Amino acid sequence: VYSRAACPDLQPPCVRSCIAMARGAGSLYAAANLCLISAILWVISTALLVTAHETEWVEARKAPGGVENLDQSALEHRWHGRRQRQGLLVSGMFFSCFAWITLLSPARSLAKVLDAQGPKSASNAIFIVFVVAAALTVVEFTAEAGLSSTSDWISRWPEMMDEHNATAYHFAALQSLEISYIMVHSRTLWLYAMDRLLFATGIVVASCLTYSTKQLSPGHAHLGLFAAFLAVLGFSFEVSRFVDWEVFVEAGLALQALLDGVVLPIWLVWLGWQLRGVSDRGGAVPYERQGGGAASTRQQERSTAELGMGVEVTTGVEQRA
């Protein structure tokens, strides 16, 4: 009855609001489904990446000596582990890219839900920082894929495994490759670790808006703040690995398994469940009035009565016309 072809000015405010919310219900339902897909992709990506890095470390521990000493035997074991992990690493980063991409639609829907009581510039930051983080992940994937394939090819050269070709300073070809590999990674270490800070920024903004607008569960905001804390901690571990390589890399892997493999998927599934509930209701409702009970029933009765009054008023106007 109240279509765009009809007179929008004759529509009561409650009816116009219902029409606007119904148009966005389908997108919220789709975003809820993407939350589940993104959670699954995060679990797969984390499992592949953690396994890849552990494969390298298991192989590196087989030989005495460290990377800092440029020991030939230790470097040979380390590069053998890197060649073994290459497929797992590239596959894990590939799934990580798609996990970020599928997270963009839920992030936009989350911003829309938190904007239900009026436009807020802060909510736009949720989607913006997630877009930038996703773009960084895609750039990191393409760079790491090229670096891994090229370094794997170079490490298989016969001269790399011949320690008799060392210089007067006992510096062989494999040592040169190791230093070049570390220097290439150090150039983009802070840049690719920024996705953790961007993720933390978006989650903190979403949690603060949840507390202020009360559109979603406060428990979901609590979990978001915990995830943001883990993300900041993960950033510090990423940029500190050259202080103590073994300690911070192992701590970073454990934190990555906890954040990307457990906390973030739970946060996404919980978000999808709440977006699905908002979609079923046709729009955002403050969280304390979402549950059953007399208050919720009275609110539904008032909405139904207002809708009926709007239909009666418009019918009378049409008859007089």
N, C-alpha and C positions, 0 to 999 in steps of 0.2 A: 504494500500500500504506500509506504513511505519510500519511494524510489527517488533517484536523482531527477527523473523526468517530472516528478510531481513538484509541488511548491515546497522547497526546503524551509521557507520561512514559517509555514504552517505546522512544521513538526515540533512537538514539544522537546525541550532540552534532553529529557531522559531518553526519548526515542532516537534523537540524533546521536547521543552517546552510545546507545546499544548498537546502532548501525556501524559506527566507527570501530567499535571493539570487535564486532563480528567480522569485519574485513581483515583484521589482524589475527584472528583466532587461528586461521590455517597456517600462517607463518610461524606462530608460536608452537603449534603442534609439530611442524616440520623441524623446528629448532630443537624441540625435545627429543626427537628421534636422532638428530645429529649429535646430541650430547652423548647418547649411548654409543654411537659409532666412534666418536672421538675418544671416549673412554677405552674402548677396545683397542683402538690404534695406539693409544699411549701405553697400554700394557704390553702389546706386542713390541713396540719400539724399545721400551725400557728393557725387556727381556733380551732382545737382540744386542743392544748396545752394552749392557752389563756383561753379557757372555763374551762379547768381542774383546772388551778390555781385560777381562779375567783370563782369556786365552793368551793374550800377550804377556800378562804378568806371570802366569804359570810357567811359560816357556823361559821368561827372563830369570826366574829363580833357580833354574837348573844349573847355572854357571856361576862360579864365584866372581867377585869383582863387580863394580858398579859402572853406571854410565859416566859418572864424573871422572873416573879413572881411564875412560876410553879403552877398557880391556877388550881385546880382540874376541876372545871366547864369549864374553858376556854380550857384546854387540851382535855376534852371529846368532846367538840364541834369541836375542830381542827382535832382530829382523826376521828370524824364522817365525816368531810369534805374530809379528805384524802381517806377514804374508798369509798366515792361517786365519787371522781375524778379518781380513779385508772384505770378504763377502758378507760377514755378519755386520760389520761396521756400516758399509754402504746401504745394506738392506734396512738396518735400524734407523739410519738417518732418513731414508726414503719414507718409512712409515711415520717418522716424526714430522716430516713436512706435511703429510696428509692429515696428521693429527691436529696440527696447528691450523690448517686450512679449514677443516671441518669444525674447528672451534670458533671461527669467525661469526658464523650465523647465530649460534647461541649467545655470543657476546653482544651482538647487535640486539637480539631479542631481550636479553637481560637489561640492556640500557633502555629499551622502550618500556619495559615493565616498570623500571625505576623512575621513568619519566611520566608515569600515569597521572600524577598530581600536578603536572606542569613541567615545561621544559627546563632542564638543568644542564648547564654547560659542563659540569663535572662528569655527568654520565657519558658524554661524548668521548671522554678520555678513555673509557673502558674499551670501546671499539678501536680507537686510534692506536693505543699502545699494543693491542693484540695484533693489529695489522702489521705494525712495524716489527714485532717479534716474529711473526710468521715470515715476513720478508727476509729477516736476518737468518732464519733457519733454512730457507731455500737457498740463499747465497752460500751459507756454510756447507750445505749438502753438495752443491755443485763444485765448490772449491775443494772439499775433502775428497770427493770422488776422483777428481783429476790428480790431486796430490798422491792419493793412495795408489792409483794405477801406475803413475810414473815412477814413484819411489820403489814400488814392487818390481818393476821392470829393471831399474838400475841396480837394485840389490842382488839381482840374479847374475850380474856380470861376473865372469870368472875372477877378474882382478879384485873384486870385493872380498872374496874368501881367501885371498893369498896374502898372508901377513909378511911374506918375504919381500914385498914391493914397498916396504916402509922407507921413509926418508931417513936422513941422518938423525932426525929427532924422534925416530920410531913412530912416525905418523903415516899410517896406511890409508888406502882409499876408503875403507869402511868407516874409519874415524871421520873423514871429511864428509861423508854422506850423513853421518849421525849429526854432526854439528849443523850442516845445512838444513836438515829436517827439523831440528829444534828451533833454529832461527826463523824458518818459514812459519812455524806454528806460533812463535812468540809475537809475530807481527799482528796477528788477528786474535790473540788470546782474549784481550779485553773486549774487543768488538763482538765476538761470538758469545761471550759470557753475558753480554748486556741483555739477552733475552730473558735471563732470570730476573733482572731488575725491572724490566718492562712488565713481565708477568706479575711480579709482586706489586707494582704500581696499580695495574688494572684490578687486581684482586682486592687491594686495600680500598680503592675508590668504591668498588661494588659493595664491599662490606659496610663502609661508612654510610652509603646511601641506603642500604638495607636497614640499618639501625634508625636512620632519620625518617624514611618514608614508610617503614613497616609493611612493605609489599611482600616480602619473602620471610622465610623462617629465620629468626635470629641465630639458631643453631648453625644454619648454613653460613652465616656471616662469621661465626666463631671459627668454623673449619677453614674458611677463606683466609682469615688472619693467620692461622697456624700454617697454612700453605705458603703465605707470603713470607713468613719468618723463615721457613725452610728454603725458599727461593733465594732470599738474601744471604743465608748461610751458604748455600750452594755457590753463589757468585763469589763469595770470599774464598771458598776452597778452590775454585777454578783459577783465580788470579794469584793464588799463593802456592801453586804447585811447584814453582821453581825455587821456593824457599826450602822445602823438604819434599822432594818428588814423591817418595813412596808413601809418606804419611798422608799428605793432602790428596793424592790420587785415590788411595783406598777410602779415605773419608768421603771424597766426592762421589765415588761409586755407590757407597752405602746410602748416602743422602739421595742420590738420583733414584735408586731403587725404591726408597721410601716415598719421595715426592711424586715422581712421574709414574711409578708403578702401583701406588696404593692411595695416597692422599688425593691427588688430582683426579683419578678416575672416580673416586667416591664423591668428590665435589661436583663432578660433571653429571653423574647419575642422579644425584640429589637435585641439581639444578634442572635437569630434564624432567624429573617428576613434578617439580613445582611449576615449570612452564606448561606442562600438560594440564595441571590443575587450573592454571589461569586460562588456558585455552578452552577448557570445558565450561568454565564460568562465563566466558565471553569477554573477559577483561580483568584488570587488576583490582583486587580488593585487599584492604589492609589485613595483615596476617591474623590479628586477634579476632577478626570477624569471618575467617575462612572456615573454622570448624563448625561442627553441628551444635545444636543447642537453641535455646529460646531466642537469644539475641540474633543468631543467624536467621532463624525462621521469621522473626519480625522484620528483619531487613528485607528478606525476599518478599514478604507480604506487602511491604511499603512500595517496593519496586514494581510489583504487579499492579497495585492500586494506581500508582502514578501512570503506568503505561495505559491502563484502562481509561483513566481520566483524559489522557492525551488523545486517545482514539475518539472518545465521545465529543471532545471539544472540536476536533478537526471535522468530524462528521457533521456537527451542527453548522460549522462555517460553510462546508460544501453545500448543505441543504439551502442555507440562506442565499448563497450565490446562485 
